[in-house]
Amino acid sequence: MNVNLYGCNGKWLMVDCGITFADPQYPGIDVILPDLQFIEERLDDLIGIVLTHGHEDHIGALPYLAEDLGVPLYATPFTAGLIRGKLEEEGNASRVKLRVIQPDAPFDLGPFGITFVPMSHSIPEASALLIDTPYGRIFHTGDWKLDARPVIGSPATPDQLAAIGKDGVLALVCDSTNVFNNDASGSESDVLAGLMDVIGKAKGRVLVTSFASNAARLHTLGKVAIETGRKLSVQGRSLDRILKVARATGYLKDFPDTIDAEAAMRLPRDKVLVIATGGQGEDRAALARVANGQHPISLDQGDTVVFSSKQIPGNEVAIGRIQNQLAAKGVIMITDRQAHVHVSGHPGRPELLQMYKWMKPEVLMPVHGEMRHLMEQARFALSEGVPRAVVQTNGDIIRLAPGNPTKIGNAAVGRLVLDGDVILPGDGSTINERRKLGLFGQISVAVAVGQRGMIGQPQVRIQGIPVEEDREPFLDETIGAVIAAVKQGGRDRDKMREQIRLATRKVATRWTGKKPIVDVLLIEA
């Protein structure tokens, strides 16, 4: 959920505007957005949003927030193609200005001079940003790695990166994701041999799952399909979108023709290769539906699934659930632990060290990762001769120049949730109520009352109360407690309502040990 703000001479530049995905503490929520309150209060001074690359954690919030921000978006052609598709799906493409910038084509936004610097990553046209200001230059890496033999794209050369550092870099804002890896991330070209070996030996159907945005991996799998004599079938909307945008912007021109699921199932088992979404355990992705038998592609004993991706921390349970379903079918599974079928898109320590030597920054600011990653990169950089390092937490406002880098304030930060078609605070009343419902259950009590007291029997409905087989006796006792509470409440309706609520919850606590939410409706008759 990356959002970065750079301020200079009273103007603000936003870099990236992404989403993250919800965990169980946000029931009913899939997508979480950043709370942009700080910059929303300064919209007259926001001059633009520059996007480093097209991953969801960098562009995913734009369809929901960009229109209200009201400033142009700046992106390279491939990233712009992905953004345009998202805006069209949301129906606001005509109301958001999207400006396509060629890599290595400098442009100015207010006091900022900006240049996209092509880098290697697991998506085409990932770019670092060279941000020039009157007070010094920032090299904002975005997500990156070093790849001497990239499959797609032409990243900046060592000489080009060294030239940037030679001209002076105030601050290196740098990816920390793989700072604990002592080895370099490796080249995408090396994955070809590993996938060729695994798929070449496979006897039945082969399904490969990878990050949909990894167009370089798609290119590699296209070559593998041709070399192994297998027809290629691509399953998953996000894969279709990436293929469409990649071809429209000049990539994957030699990608083989694909066949649909029905045609794939008619082929001999050893003549088909399926690329599918869902390697992170997503419930609605193609792999999950294949695993649970709800997809036109089916896998059986002796077929192979290759996980050509790394588990994102937090997804282990979801991935394990799908792998167990596949194992029950007798499917053979290959991950990066068994074969060389994946390389990371982020820099290990040797690559970080090389970047320090090229940029020679006065200050390192680690980003991308948890606090342990940020602190470790700060220690590593200082040990390798970088003069200063500043570790930010979300919301810290740091003055980089003039003078030594110093924290000068805090911006309001937080989470918004996309709940259906509505954007809500992540810690607001709706989500808090939903959490309570999930934890404690709910009881509804309706009582008709008139001038002479209660009319008829109270009505009680329960949801999520753990009484199961004892439901009827529990309801009987609850109704009895409600009748007694009505009598105690007298004519004061507010007092009566509270007496009913407390009496109902007391019965539920005695039966279950839980304190459910109790809603009381008094009907005047």
C-alpha positions, 0 to 999 in steps of 0.5 A: 500500500505504497504512497510517498509524498515529497514536499518542496517550496510549498508543493507536494509530489505523490509517488505511487498510490497502491492498495493492500489486501485484507486479512481476517481482522477486516471481515467482508473486506478484500481491498484496503486503501490508504487514508490520504487525509494529509494531502487531501487537506493540501490539494491546492499544493499537490501537483501530480502523481508519478507511478513507478510501476504497475503492481497493485501495491503501487497503482491499485488505489488510483481507480478509487482515489485519483478522481478526487485528488484531481491531479494528472497521473504520470506513468510509462506506457505499460504502466499507463496501460494497466492504469487506463484499464482500471480506470475504465472498469471503474467508469472514471477514465474520462475524468482522470488525466493520465499522461504517458511518459517515455523512460529517460524523458525528463519532465518538470512538475513545479519545483521537481525535475523527474526522470524515469530510470528503467530498472529490472523487476518482475513487471515491465517498465519498473522504474526508479525516479530521479527527483531533482530539487533545488536542495538536492537530488533523490533517487527513489528506487521503487521495486528493483533488482539487478539483472544482467540478462533480462528477458524483457526490457532494457534496464539502466546500465551500470555506467548510467547508474554510476553517472547519476551518483557521480552528479550527486545524490542527496538521498537514496530511498531504497527497497528493503524487501530482501535485505536479509538475503546474502545472495543476489536475486538472480536473473530471469534468464536462469529460470528458463532452464529450470522450468524447461527441465521440470516441464520437459520431464512431466508426464501429464498435464502441467499447470504453472502459477505465477504472479500475473504481472510477471510478463517476463515469466510469461515470455519464458513459459511461452518459450517452454511451451514451444520447446516442449511441444505443448499447447498453451492455455492461459486462465485468469482475468488478470493474466488476460489483462497483462497479455493485452497491455503487454502486446499493445505496448510492444512486449510478448510479440512472439508469445504463442497462440493460446487455446481455451480451457475446453480445447486444452481438456481435449488434448492428450495430457502431455500436450498442454501447458496451463498458466493460471492465476492464484499462486498466493492462495486467492479463493477466487483465482483460477488455481483455487477453482481448479483445486476444488473442482470448480474450473473447466481445467481439471487435474488428476493423478500424475499431473503437475503444478509448478509454483513459479513464485515465492510465498508472500508472508501471510499467505502460507495458510491459504497456499497450504490449503490449495496444496492439500487439495491438489495433493489429495488428487495425486498431483505432483507439486514443484516449488522453488524449494525443489527446482529453480523455477523462480527468482525474486524481483527485489535486491539481495545484499550484494545488489544493495551494496552495488547500488550504494557504490553507484549512488554514493548517497549522503542519506539512505532512507530504507522503504518497502518491508517491515520494520525489521527490514528497514532497520537492517538495511539502515545498519547495513548501509552505515556499515558499508560507508553510507554517511547517514540513514533515516528510518521512517515509520508511516506518517513521519515527516522528514526534512531531508535538506537543508541541513541534516535529515530531521523529523519535523512532524507527523502526517495523519495516516490510516486505512480505508476499506473498500466495502462493496461500492463504499469506502469506509474508515478501517477502524470506523463503526461499521467495521468495528460492529462487524468484528463484534458480530463475528466474535460474539454473535447477535440476538434480536428481541422484539416486544410489543407494549401498550398502556397496560404492559406487554402485548403477546409473547416477545420474539427472539432471534439469534445469529452466531450464538453457540447453543446448537442443539440447545437452541429451543431451551435457550430461547425459552429461557431468554423469553422468560428473562425478557418478560421479567425485564419488561415488568421491571422496566415500568413505563419508562421505555428507555429503562425497559429497553436497557433492562431487556438488553441486560437480561438477554445478555445475562442469559447468553453469558450464562449459557455460552460464556459470550457477551453477544450484541443484543438489539431490542425493538420496542413496538408501541401497540 
